Every structure is written in structure tokens, then in C-alpha cells.
Amino acid sequence: MVLDFLRKLTGRPNAGSDEPAARETYQGLEVLAWPRAEGGVWRVAGRIQRPGDDEGAGHDFVRADTMASHDEAVRMSLLKGKQLVDEKGEGILPKE
């Protein structure tokens, strides 16, 4: 419960779930889809990280985009994550 509160406070996209809805490796990075339920719609959100580094530093993102269905939000979250990787590459991740 405290962890969920802290995740919501920091904007961590996985505030409602311990596991991502989907994950894909893309250009050497892992894109995780973690859409958020908000008022009857799903907000596009996710995380970009090094493959298998679930506890390490990554880049969390939350978009303004909302979708009517969970499946569509998962698909769009993966797409937006890949777009961020295309734009910034590994530079999107915090320095170790």
C-alpha cells in the first residue's frame, strides 16, 4: 500500500500493477506497457529499461493519450515507447 502511494506520487506508470501488461525488446532496450485505468478509459504509459533490469534505473513515461480499451492502450504504450527509443536511443536512460 505504501509502495503504491509512492509510485503514484512519483508518477511511476505501474502504480496499479506489479507486472507490465506487455514487454518487447526493441533496438537493444526493453519497452514495457503499463497502461493506467483512469475514469473509464486507459492512459498510455510504460517504461523503457535495459533488458531484464526490472529493478534498475529506467525511463518511465505517461502520455496524454487515452484509449477506450485496455488492449488498445497496451498496443499504443508499446508503440509510444518504441517511438521514444527511436528519438533518443539509450540516451533516454539515466546514467549509471
C-alpha positions, 0 to 999 in steps of 0.5 A, spaced: 500 500 500 505 504 501 509 502 495 503 504 491 502 511 494 509 512 492 509 510 485 503 514 484 506 520 487 512 519 483 508 518 477 511 511 476 506 508 470 505 501 474 502 504 480 496 499 479 500 493 477 506 489 479 507 486 472 507 490 465 501 488 461 506 487 455 514 487 454 518 487 447 525 488 446 526 493 441 533 496 438 537 493 444 532 496 450 526 493 453 519 497 452 514 495 457 506 497 457 503 499 463 497 502 461 493 506 467 485 505 468 483 512 469 475 514 469 473 509 464 478 509 459 486 507 459 492 512 459 498 510 455 504 509 459 510 504 460 517 504 461 523 503 457 529 499 461 535 495 459 533 488 458 531 484 464 533 490 469 526 490 472 529 493 478 534 498 475 534 505 473 529 506 467 525 511 463 518 511 465 513 515 461 505 517 461 502 520 455 496 524 454 493 519 450 487 515 452 484 509 449 477 506 450 480 499 451 485 496 455 488 492 449 488 498 445 492 502 450 497 496 451 498 496 443 499 504 443 504 504 450 508 499 446 508 503 440 509 510 444 515 507 447 518 504 441 517 511 438 521 514 444 527 509 443 527 511 436 528 519 438 533 518 443 536 511 443 539 509 450 540 516 451 533 516 454 536 512 460 539 515 466 546 514 467 549 509 471 
